[in-house]
Amino acid sequence: MDTKELLKKVRKIEIKTRRLSDHIFGGEYHSTFKGRGMTFSEVRQYQFGDDVRNIDWNVTARYSEPYVKVFEEERELTMMLMVDVSGSELFGTSDQFKNEVVTEIAATLAFSATQNNDKIGLILFSDKIELYIPPKKGRSHVLRIIRELIEFEPESKKTNYAEALKFLQNVMKKKAIVFVLSDFIADDYHQTMKIVSGKHDVTGIRIYDKREEDIPNLGMVQMEDEETGELMLVNTSSKTVRRNYAKFYQEKVNYYKESFNKAGAGTIDCRVDESYVKKLLGYFKRRG
């Protein structure tokens, strides 16, 4: 992809996702993810409706009229976006590939964090850490994240969630808001998720295509495993083949939900042909 085309794509995503974060998600994000507490800001004259418990009696006595202490939320939060860039994210049968939806969701979350003056970091992972961008503030930083999400080419097509979660635990010493974006067609990360979720506020966002849930009856079809590159001839007219695949897929979905729920983490399911806006907004409202 040449520079001109890349900038055009970045700009298109910025316009769409910034509008969403400005008008829909900014306030919801702020109320969902609280700061570390309240810190003293100033003293001002008492106004009707102020909480009498906030009256500063020393200042009130000095000026012979009521004054109250004003407190502000101490935010300085950090959002970490953990994005699966393995081969399975390049799948799509509708208008968009899964990785395109991932990019839009990640950009929307990043701009929501920016609107609240929070830091944003990025981890791109396969079965290893492909890229790490330390948390920073600002629009230009978010645009860099979007550029990487659009054009980054991973070295590996496989997936290892436990490895990515361990890396997060090592680089993030303080509590962070963590969004893991993937199709979660893997397992063996239950224990690591439990450890990470004990320290961080974690949410898994599962992005999937309806055609992944079951195999249609199309006769003999050559298929390629996106993560291994292996080609195989599959008899999709076989009920046993279709049933076994559906069972395999559902087991992976159940593992994802069970692992996150038992760890106290949140989950969101987004199908590529459905509105991720409604899913995110509903999740924020339930948590807020």
C-alpha positions in Angstrom: 0.0 0.0 0.0 1.5 3.4 -1.0 1.7 6.3 1.4 -1.2 8.3 -0.3 -3.6 5.3 -0.2 -2.6 4.6 3.5 -3.2 8.2 4.5 -6.6 8.2 2.8 -7.6 5.1 4.7 -6.4 6.5 8.0 -8.3 9.7 7.4 -11.5 7.8 6.5 -11.3 5.7 9.7 -10.5 8.8 11.7 -13.6 10.7 10.5 -15.9 7.7 11.1 -14.6 6.6 14.5 -14.0 10.1 15.9 -17.6 11.1 15.2 -18.7 8.0 17.1 -16.3 8.7 20.1 -17.3 12.4 20.2 -21.0 12.0 20.0 -21.7 8.5 21.5 -18.8 6.9 23.4 -16.9 9.7 25.0 -19.3 10.2 28.0 -20.1 6.5 28.3 -16.4 5.7 28.4 -15.8 8.3 31.1 -18.6 7.0 33.3 -17.7 3.4 32.8 -14.0 3.6 33.6 -13.4 5.7 36.7 -10.3 7.4 37.8 -8.2 6.5 40.8 -10.2 8.7 43.1 -11.0 12.3 44.0 -8.3 15.0 44.5 -8.7 18.5 46.0 -9.0 21.2 43.4 -10.1 24.6 45.0 -12.3 26.4 47.5 -15.2 28.5 46.4 -18.3 30.2 47.9 -21.1 27.9 48.8 -23.9 27.7 46.2 -27.5 26.4 46.7 -27.5 22.6 46.3 -23.8 22.1 47.4 -23.2 19.2 49.8 -22.9 20.7 53.3 -20.4 18.0 54.1 -17.9 19.7 51.7 -18.0 23.0 53.7 -14.5 24.2 54.6 -15.1 25.5 58.2 -11.7 27.2 58.5 -12.3 29.4 55.4 -15.9 29.9 56.3 -14.9 31.2 59.8 -12.3 33.5 58.3 -14.7 35.2 55.8 -17.9 34.8 57.8 -19.7 33.2 54.9 -19.8 29.6 53.8 -17.2 28.2 51.5 -16.9 24.6 50.1 -14.1 22.4 49.0 -14.2 21.3 45.3 -12.8 17.9 44.3 -12.0 16.6 40.8 -11.7 13.1 39.6 -8.1 12.0 39.3 -8.1 10.2 36.0 -4.7 9.6 34.3 -5.9 6.2 33.1 -4.1 4.0 30.5 -5.9 2.0 27.8 -4.1 -0.9 26.3 -5.4 -2.3 23.0 -4.3 -5.9 22.4 -5.0 -6.9 18.9 -4.8 -10.4 17.4 -3.0 -10.2 14.0 -2.9 -13.9 13.2 -4.0 -15.3 9.9 -7.6 -16.0 10.9 -8.3 -12.3 11.2 -8.1 -12.0 7.4 -11.4 -14.0 7.0 -14.6 -12.4 5.8 -17.7 -13.2 3.7 -19.7 -10.0 4.2 -18.8 -6.4 3.5 -15.7 -6.4 5.7 -12.9 -8.6 6.8 -12.6 -9.2 10.6 -9.4 -7.2 10.8 -11.1 -4.2 9.2 -13.8 -4.3 11.9 -11.1 -4.7 14.5 -9.4 -1.5 13.3 -12.6 0.5 13.5 -13.4 -0.7 17.0 -9.9 -0.1 18.2 -9.9 3.4 16.7 -13.2 4.3 18.3 -12.0 3.1 21.7 -8.7 5.0 21.3 -10.4 8.3 20.4 -12.8 7.8 23.4 -9.8 7.5 25.6 -8.1 10.6 24.0 -11.3 12.6 24.6 -10.9 11.9 28.3 -7.2 12.7 28.3 -6.1 9.1 28.9 -3.1 7.3 27.5 -3.4 4.6 24.8 -1.0 1.8 24.0 -1.0 -1.0 21.5 0.1 -4.6 21.5 -0.1 -6.6 18.2 0.3 -10.3 18.7 0.2 -13.6 16.9 2.0 -16.5 18.7 4.5 -13.9 19.7 4.6 -10.1 20.3 4.7 -8.6 16.8 4.6 -4.9 17.9 4.4 -2.9 21.1 3.7 0.8 21.1 4.0 2.2 24.7 1.0 4.3 26.0 0.9 8.0 25.1 -1.7 10.7 24.8 -2.9 12.7 21.8 -4.4 12.5 18.3 -1.1 12.0 16.5 -0.4 9.0 18.6 -3.9 7.5 17.9 -3.3 8.1 14.2 0.0 6.1 14.4 -1.9 3.3 16.0 -4.5 3.3 13.2 -1.7 3.3 10.6 -0.1 0.2 12.2 -3.5 -1.6 12.4 -4.1 -1.0 8.7 -0.7 -1.8 7.2 1.2 -4.0 9.7 2.2 -7.4 8.3 2.9 -10.0 11.0 5.8 -12.4 10.8 3.6 -15.3 12.1 0.0 -16.4 11.3 -0.4 -18.5 14.5 -2.0 -17.4 17.8 -0.9 -17.6 21.4 -3.0 -15.6 23.9 -1.1 -16.7 27.0 2.1 -15.3 25.6 0.5 -11.9 24.8 -1.1 -11.7 28.2 2.2 -12.5 30.0 3.8 -9.7 28.0 1.1 -7.2 29.1 1.6 -8.2 32.7 5.3 -7.5 32.4 5.2 -4.1 30.7 2.1 -2.7 32.6 3.1 -2.2 36.2 0.0 -0.1 37.0 -3.6 -1.0 36.5 -4.8 -0.5 32.9 -8.0 -0.7 30.9 -7.4 -3.6 28.5 -9.3 -4.5 25.4 -8.4 -7.8 23.7 -9.7 -7.9 20.1 -9.7 -11.3 18.4 -11.9 -14.1 17.1 -10.7 -16.3 20.0 -10.4 -19.5 18.0 -7.8 -20.9 20.4 -7.6 -22.0 24.0 -5.0 -22.7 26.8 -5.1 -19.1 28.3 -7.6 -19.6 31.1 -5.0 -19.4 34.0 -3.1 -16.5 32.5 -6.3 -14.5 32.0 -7.2 -15.1 35.6 -3.8 -13.6 36.7 -4.0 -10.6 34.3 -7.6 -9.8 35.2 -6.7 -9.7 38.9 -4.6 -6.6 38.2 -6.2 -5.0 35.1 -9.7 -4.1 33.9 -10.0 -6.6 31.0 -12.6 -6.8 28.3 -12.5 -9.4 25.4 -14.1 -8.3 22.1 -14.8 -11.3 19.9 -15.1 -10.4 16.2 -16.5 -13.2 14.1 -18.1 -13.9 10.7 -21.4 -15.8 10.5 -19.8 -18.3 8.1 -17.4 -19.4 10.8 -20.1 -20.8 13.0 -20.9 -23.7 10.7 -19.9 -25.1 7.3 -22.6 -25.0 4.5 -23.3 -28.0 2.3 -21.2 -27.3 -0.8 -19.8 -30.7 -1.6 -16.1 -31.3 -1.9 -14.3 -28.0 -1.2 -10.6 -27.2 -0.9 -9.9 -25.2 2.3 -6.9 -23.5 3.6 -6.0 -23.1 7.3 -5.2 -19.4 7.6 -2.8 -19.9 10.5 -0.8 -22.9 9.1 -1.3 -22.4 5.4 -2.3 -26.1 5.1 -4.6 -27.0 2.2 -7.1 -29.8 2.6 -10.0 -31.3 0.7 -13.2 -31.2 2.9 -16.4 -33.1 2.1 -18.9 -30.5 3.3 -21.9 -32.7 2.3 -21.0 -35.0 5.2 -23.2 -34.3 8.2 -20.5 -35.7 10.5 -18.0 -33.2 9.1 -20.3 -30.3 9.5 -21.4 -31.4 13.0 -17.8 -31.9 14.2 -16.8 -28.5 12.9 -19.8 -26.8 14.6 -18.9 -28.6 17.8 -15.2 -27.5 17.5 -16.1 -23.9 16.9 -18.6 -23.8 19.8 -16.1 -25.3 22.2 -13.7 -22.4 21.4 -16.4 -19.8 21.9 -17.5 -21.4 25.2 -13.8 -21.5 26.4 -13.4 -17.8 25.7 -16.6 -16.9 27.6 -15.9 -19.2 30.5 -12.2 -18.0 30.8 -13.2 -14.3 30.8 -16.2 -14.6 33.0 -14.5 -16.7 35.7 -11.6 -14.2 35.7 -14.1 -11.4 36.3 -13.4 -9.9 32.9 -16.0 -8.5 30.4 -17.0 -9.9 27.0 -18.5 -8.4 23.9 -19.5 -10.4 20.8 -19.4 -8.5 17.5 -20.4 -10.1 14.2 -18.9 -8.4 11.2 -22.3 -7.8 9.5 -23.8 -6.3 12.7 -23.4 -2.9 14.3 -20.5 -2.8 16.7 -21.7 0.6 17.8 -24.8 -1.0 19.5 -22.7 -3.7 21.1 -20.1 -1.3 22.6 -22.7 1.2 23.8 -24.8 -1.5 25.4 -21.7 -2.9 27.2 -20.7 0.6 28.5 -24.2 1.3 29.7 -24.4 -2.0 31.6 -21.1 -1.4 33.2 -21.7 2.3 34.0 
